[in-house]
């Protein structure tokens, strides 16, 4: 009788095996999203139990809804209290452009990625900032729903484990890119996230990039948590695009979504319909 209880020796994982394991773990921890990629500098709270196996930089494939309007869907609201504070920090610093371009590129992607629009905005923490962009790679292989090669992307600096994801890229569906804002629908969502969080799960963030009608001069957003609305926050309108972002603070769970309400105004301060 063999009473040897020592487990058999298992050869170490290759880099590709470790990458696949990371992706599978993150897919389970962040359900409901597709065709997006996130970059981490350290294992997040949801995968701490396997940190010894998958330690190191994470390139995470998470799942995104096929509906490009899910994250930060605009909802027309009444004009009541004015926005307090804003997110715009101006043009992306030259030193940050190379990192942003990197995060606008999918792993192992062929061809050249070009930035079409970018903006420097507030970070998910007080000591960080974010750059967001819309970019395109017109060559190479793309998903059936996004054969034009457009994508939205984000980079957070300085990179830190406490920021959660420090970079992400997601497809812009062809039907979203070819849609155009109308009199009834002043904003067309291209992409974003409503599940971003800091590593301590103390901040939950929702952000969205839009195509915007030419007459829209200002966009504002607020979050709604458990039926309670936060303060309106001024977003960005620039070059035919718009960006909104809201943050809630408390204690959240991985995969929890932050609902955002959005409103828009023309240069005279008149409300512009946003959701058609």
N, C-alpha and C positions, 0 to 999 in steps of 0.2 A: 504493500500500500504506500502510495506517495503522499506524505503529509507536508510536503514543501508548500508553505503559504506565501512565499515571496512572490509578488506580481512579476510577470514577464517584463523584460526590458523593452522599452519602446524607443525607437530612434527619434531624435529631435525633429521638430517640424521644420520644413523648408519655409522660406520667406513667402512663397505663393500660398502654401497651406495656412500659414499664420494669417495672411490677408483674407483668405476665404473664411476662416474662423471668425475674424473680427466682423466681417460683413454680415455673416449669419447671425451673430450675437446682436448686432445693432439693428438688423432687420426685425428681429423679434421684439426688441425693446422699443422701437419706434414704428409701429404699424401704420398702414394707411397712406404711405407716400411712395412715389415711383419716379424713376428717371431723374434722380438727383444724387449728389455726392457731397459729403461733408468731410472736413478735415479737422482732426483733433490733435492737440499736443500731448495729451495724456488720457488714459482711460477715464471715462465719465463715471458717475456714481452708479449707473445701472449695470456696469460691467466690472465693478471693482472685484467681484469674487473671482474673476478669471484674469486679473491683472498680471499675475505671475506668468501666465501662458502667453498673453497677447500684449505684453508691455511694449511701449514704444509709440511712435506716431501712428495714429489711426487714420486711414483713408476709408471712410464709411459710406456704403451705399444704403440710403434710406429710401422710403417709398413716398411718393407724392401723388395726390389725387389727379386723375386725368382731366378734371375740370380746372382750367387755369384761373377761375375766379373764386375758388374756395378760400384761399388764404387772403384774408382782408377784403372780402367781398364788400363793395361799397353799399351803403344803405343810406337813403335820403333821410335827413333828420331836420328838425326845425332849427331855425336860427335863434339861439338863446344866448348862453354865456359865451363870451369871446375866448379864444385860445389863450393859454398862458404858457409861454415858452415855445421853443421850436427845436428842430433837430438839425437844421442845415449848418454846415461848417464850410461851405464853398467848394471850390475845385479840389479834386484829389491831389494831395502833395506829390510832386514828381518822384520822391523817394519811395512812394507806396505803389506806383503804377506797375512795376514788374511783379510784385506780389499779387496784385489784383488780377493781372493777366494770367498768372499761374492758376489762380483759383477760378478763372473763367474757362479753364481747360479740363476736360474729362480725362481720367487716367487712360494712358495708352492711345490717346486720340491722335489721328493723323491730320495733316493740314495746318493752316495758320489761323489763329484766333485773333480777331480784330475787335477792339472796343468801339462801340457806337455811341455810348453815353455813359457817363460816370459821375458820381457825386460823393463828397466827403460828408459824413453825418455823425451824429453822436453815437457813442458806444453803448454796449449793453451794461457796462459798469462806468462809474464816474471817472476812472483812470484809464479808459480805453476809448478808441474811436473806431469807426467803421467806414469802409468804402464799398459802395454798391455800384453795379454796372449792368448794362445790356451789351452783349457781344454777339459775334457771329463767326462761324467757320463754315464757309460755303462748299468746302470739299470734304472728302471722307465719308464714312458711313454714319447715318443718323437713324434714330427710331422712326417708325412709319408715321407717327403723329407729329414729327418735327423734322421733316426732311430738308427744310430750309436752313437748318443749322443754327437758329437763334437760341440764345440762352441768357438767363439772368444769373448774377453771381455776387458774392459778398466776401470781404476780407476784414478781419478784426485785428487791430494792432494796439499795443505790442502783444504778440502771442503769449498766452498764459493759460494754464490749465483751468483757472477759475472762470474763464470766459465761456466755457462749453465749447461748441464748435468755433474754430477760428477762421474757417473758410468754407464756402459751399458754392455749388453750381447746380443749376437745374434747367431743364429744357423749357423753351417757350414753344408751346404748341403752335403749329402752322395756322390753325383756325383763330388763335388769339392774335398772332402777328398780323394776319391779313385783315382782321376786323378793324374798323375805324370808329373812333368816338362819334356819336351822333348828338342831335339836339336833346334826345331823351336819355342818352347814356354818355355822359361826358367823360367817363374814365373807363378804359379797357384794361383789366388786370393782366399783366404778363407773367407774374410769378412772385414768389416770396415765401414766407413761412409764418405760421401762427403757433409754432411749438418750440421756438428757440428758448433756451434757458441757461442761466449760469450754473456752474458745476455744483453749487450748494443748493440748487433748486429754490433759491430765494427770489429770483427775478424771472418772470415769464414775459416773452417779447413776441409781438406780431409786427411784421413789416411787409410791404408790398410795393412793387414797381408797376406803373401804369403807362399806357399811352393816354395823352390828355388832349382835350379839345383846345384849339388855339386861344379861345376866349377865357379859359380858366387861368386865373392869376394867383389863386391861393387854395390850398387843400389843408384840411384839418382832420384829425382822427382822435378817437377816444376808445378806451377798452370798456368792456362790460363783463364783470365777474359776479356770479351769483345774483344777477339782476341789478347790481349797483354799477353805475357808470363812473369812470374816472374823468379827469379834466381833459378838455380839448387841447391837442398838441398840434402846432403848425408843422406841416410837412414841407416838401420841396416841389416847386414847379419850375422846369427848366428845359428848354429846347424840345418841346413836344412830349416830354415825359413828366411824370409826377411820382413822388415817393412819400409814403406815410409810414409812421412807426409809432408804436405805443408800448409801454412797459407797465406791468403790474408787479407789486412787491408783496411777498407773503411766504407761504410754504406750498410748493406745487409738486406734482408728480411727473415723471417722464412720460411724454406723450400727451399731456394735458394741453388743450387748445385754448388760445386767448381770442375771444371774439372782439372784433374791432368795428366801430361805426365810422363812416367817412362822410364828409361834406365838402363842397367846393363852392367857390365864389369867383365872380368876374372882377375886373379892375375897379368897378364902381361899388363893389361889396354886395352885389346881387347874387342870391343863391343860384347855382347851376345844377340841374339834375344829374345824378351820377350813376344811377342804376337802371334806368330804362323801364 
